[in-house]
């Protein structure tokens, strides 16, 4: 992405699969990336119901040509079951480089109720969206973090992808069935 600089984040969910926000891939040239010295040209799968005006269904899968190898530093995040819910007040993390950072940043945020979120955003939050942040301000996702993860640690000490940063809201991973269908069970 040298030609474009940093555009958006993505999250590793399988050896060949990344998940990100659909709005990050409106310019198909921007999806070219390099992993180490092996060039890969990911195939992107934007959710067919994605609406660029409302940000509904703002989710995309990227299939890499070359599988990544897992190690102590590179691991996929778990995709929750469709029935899983992330409780209001749960502490989770957003991570990203944003537009300014030279190192990966993280911020602890809490899940915000849909009622509160709709009050804050004039009823623009659909059932496929989730809000997380700090109502007092100061800590949140930054410009350039779109497509990056909102992850929560479960009681079993596993990290689950709760959502994907999408403008000022987070798109929750209520798309488990679509993800498994598109990846043919590889995630």
N, C-alpha and C positions, 0 to 999 in steps of 0.2 A: 504494500500500500504506500510505497515511497512516493508515488506520484500524487497521492491524495493526502498523505499524512494520516493521522489517526482519525478514523471515521466513527466506528462503533465497537462495542464489546461483543463477545459471544461466550458461550459456556460449553465446555466439553461434556457430552452426555454419552459417548461411546467412542470406540477406536476410530471410527470414520465420521462421527456425527457431532456437529455443533448446533446450538440453538441460539437464536438472536431475535431481534425485533424486525418485522417485515419492512418498516419504514427505512431501515438502514440500507435496503437493497433496491431502491428505486432507480439508482444508477448502476446498471449491471457491471460496468467496468470497475466499480469500487469493490467488487467482491474478490478481486484477484489478491492473493496474499502469498507470503512465503513462510514456511515453517522450517527454521534452520536453513540448511542448504538445499533442501528438496522442495522444488516449486510444486504447488498444488493449485489446481483451479477448481474450487468447490462448486458443486451444483447446488443452487439454492431452490428451496421449495417454500414458497410463500403460501400461507394459509389461503385457500380459495375465497374465504369470506372477508379477507382483510379490507377494511374501509379506511382509506388514507385521510378522510375528512373527520371521522370520529375516533380514529385509532383503535376501533374495535377489531378483534382478532389480529392484533399486531404481533405476529409470531412467524418465524421462519426457521427452517431447518437447512443446514448446509452439509452436504456430503463431500468428504475429502476424497481425492483420488488415491492418496497414500494413507494407510492407517497409521495412527500415532501409537507409540509404545508407552505403556504406563510404567511409572517408577514412583519413588517416594514423593516426588514433586509434581508429577503429572498424573492426575486421577480424575475420572468422571464423577459428576455429582449424580445423586439418585433422583429419579423422576417419581413423584408421588402418585399413588393410585388416584383415579378420578374422584373417589369418595373422600379423599383426605382433605381436611380443612385446616387452615392455619388460623388459630384463635386470635381475636383482637387482643392487643397488648403483648403478644409474643415478640421477644427480641430476636431480630434477624440481622443479616449483614448485606449491604450492597458493596460491590467492589468495582473498581475501574481506574483507568488512567486519566479519564477526563481529557480536557484539552490542554491543561497546564502542567500536570504532574509528569515527572520523568520516572517515577516509581509507582507501582500499583498501590492504590489507596483503598481503605476500607472504612465504612461507617456503620455503626450500630444504629438500627432503626427499629421502630415497633410497628406491628400491624395495626392499622387504623380501621375502625368499623366502616362498613359501606354507608351507613346513615351519615356519619360525620364527614366522610369523603364527599358524598353527594352535596352536603351543605357547603363544603369548601369549593366544589367545582360545579355549582349550579346544575345538579342532577345529570352531569355528563358521564358518570361512571356506570358502565354496563355491568351485567352479571359476570362477564368474563374479565373484569378488571379488579385489581386489588390495590389498596393504598397502604403505603408504609412510609414512615418518616418520623419526624420529631415535630409535634405541634407547636413547640416553643421556638422552633427554627434553629439555625446554626449547624445542624448536621443533616446531610441528605446526599442523594446522588447529584452529580455535577453535569454540566454541559459536556457532551462527549461520552457519557457513560451509557447512553442508549444501547440496548441490546445486551448489556451486562446482566449478571445474575443478582437476584435477591435470594439468599440461601438461609435456611433455618436448620438448627441442630436438633435432632429428635432425641428422645430419651435413650435410644439405643446407641447414641453417639455417632449417628450417621448424618451427613449433610444432605438436605433435600432442596431441590430447586423449587422455591415457592412462587417465583415470578421472574419476569424479564423487565428491565428498566425501559419504559416507554414514555417519553416526554416527562411530565411531572408525576405520572402514575406508574404503577407496575402492573404488567399483564400477568395474571397468575397462570401457573401451569395446570389449568383445568383441561388441557388438550392432550392428556396422556394417551387416549385412544388414537387420536390423529397422529401423534408422534410414533407410536408403535406400528400403526398401519403404514406410514410413509417410510419408516426405517426397516420394515419387514422383520420386526422383532429383534433387531440388532442393538437396541437400546433398552 
